[in-house]
Amino acid sequence: MAEKTFVHPYIPNSAPNVKAEMMKAVGIEDLEELYSVIPEHLRFRGKLDLPEPMMAEYELRRHLEEILAKNVICKDYLSFLGGGCWQHYVPAVVDEIVNRAEFVTAYCGGTYADLGKFQARFEFYSMMAEMLDVDAVSEPIYDWGAAAGLSIRMASRLTGKNEVLIPKNISPERLAQIRTLCQPEIMPNSIKITLVNADPKTGGMDMEDLKAKLSDKIAAVYFEVPSYFGTVEKNAATVSELAKSVGAQSVVGVDPISLGVIAPPASYGADIICGDLQSIGMHMLCGGGQSGFIAFRDEPAYLSECPLAIYTIAETAVEGQYAYAEVLPERTSYEARDKAKDWVGTASGLWTIGAAVYMALMGPQGMKEVGETILYNSNYAKQLLGEIHGVKVLFDTTFKEFVVNFDGTGKTVAEINKALENHKIFGGLDLSKDFPWLGNSALYCVTEVHMKKDIDRLASALKEVLK
């Protein structure tokens, strides 16, 4: 009896007749031809040491659940971690709508697969634009770091310059992404990145160092409100003015959850705004659930240089009827391909729905209330931790996140965090390696999900750990 041909239960195109039909359609006789462009030294010719496939769906599900059960999650432990992925409350209705079939299965594609997708996106853009005080908001890309890098590239194209100033109080991960997107291998002319010192007293930008490094070669000055340290840049308007004085763009990164209590970036001179939607309607998904956006004025120069998709509402051929459509699709890599401004993909489009539902539920008053709650909770935590012997909160004006210094305790952040785990608490993010000038410090995050008893528990555990 001939050996039965293996057909993978989860890959329909693994059926021999289907594979043969597809190969005939593209004009190949061997699957190896598809990989001929890959250099030989990069190809693995051996056989991977993998276990036998699990043919039963139940067996596979149980196996994955056993692996995931090894994780320690924020439902089991009290978490004060932040640094770019934060624990915020996601209303149940957000999950209900995001998981509707017309959105989950049609988050990308043309008008033939719309099913309300374009309108939902337009509503997202409208609400985001109102919060940011601008006219145009892009389709999201991977995360804040990717959005920041693409925003800086936009600024370079707009100004014809290739140098950018970035403060040292930026996320190391975000800075690494920006560096990657600004290197010669990614674009014809690399963008030179110069770091601006942080003020050790405020945690904000060192204005004297900024002034010294400004020149007519600068394409953009990038800064964030709030910063990676949670500090609110008190000189934001001045930074934007200084950038414009040398013909540069003011590029501002922002956490949208702060916009109920902090002025929108456009009000203090931002030309291009970027950030991450994770705080407004996204769960922490294995550290992910990220979605970076770009926003700007509704001007031809900005619209033409933004590489991401943008949707709008327009009149149709029938008087009185309106439809939703993409703006200038020819500038994106979907149509221009390698001639486009940048490569883009359908990386996180589904999260426009989650963010739109969250903003619609909250409304202006709700955004204000959640912002105020975060301020109350985080300031209470700062006060309580600052009263512990040997502990010092470094900067005054902060939102959601703040830096706690432990130099006076005789213990490292790593030792403290390890001990806090015995109390089922995740302590702050260790900053000592990436920011040695801050000393033995950690970044703590307190949001609307933290109750008074949670903060009291943290303070009590820290006192116990630091004895």
Secondary structure, 3 states (H helix, E strand, C coil): CCCCCCCCCCCHHHCHHHHHHHHHHHCCCCHHHHHCCCCHHHCCCCCCCCCCCCCCHHHHHHHHHHHHCCCCCCCCCEECCCCCCCCCCCCHHHHHHHCCHHHHCCCCCCHHHCCCHHHHHHHHHHHHHHHHCCCEECCCECCHHHHHHHHHHHHHHHHCCCEEEEECCCCHHHHHHHHHHCCCCCCCCCCEEEEECECCCCCCECHHHHHHHCCCCEEEEEEEECCCCCECCCCHHHHHHHHHHCCCEEEEEECHHHHHCCCCHHHHCCCEEEEECCCCCCCCECCECCCEEEEECCCHHHHHHCCCCCEEEEECCCCCCEEEEECCHHHCHHHHHHHCCCCCCCCCCCHHHHHHHHHHHHHHHHHHHHHHHHHHHHHHHHHHHHCCCCCEECCCCECCEEEEECHHHCCCHHHHHHHHHCCCEECCEECCCCCHHHCCEEEEECCCCCCHHHHHHHHHHHHHHCC
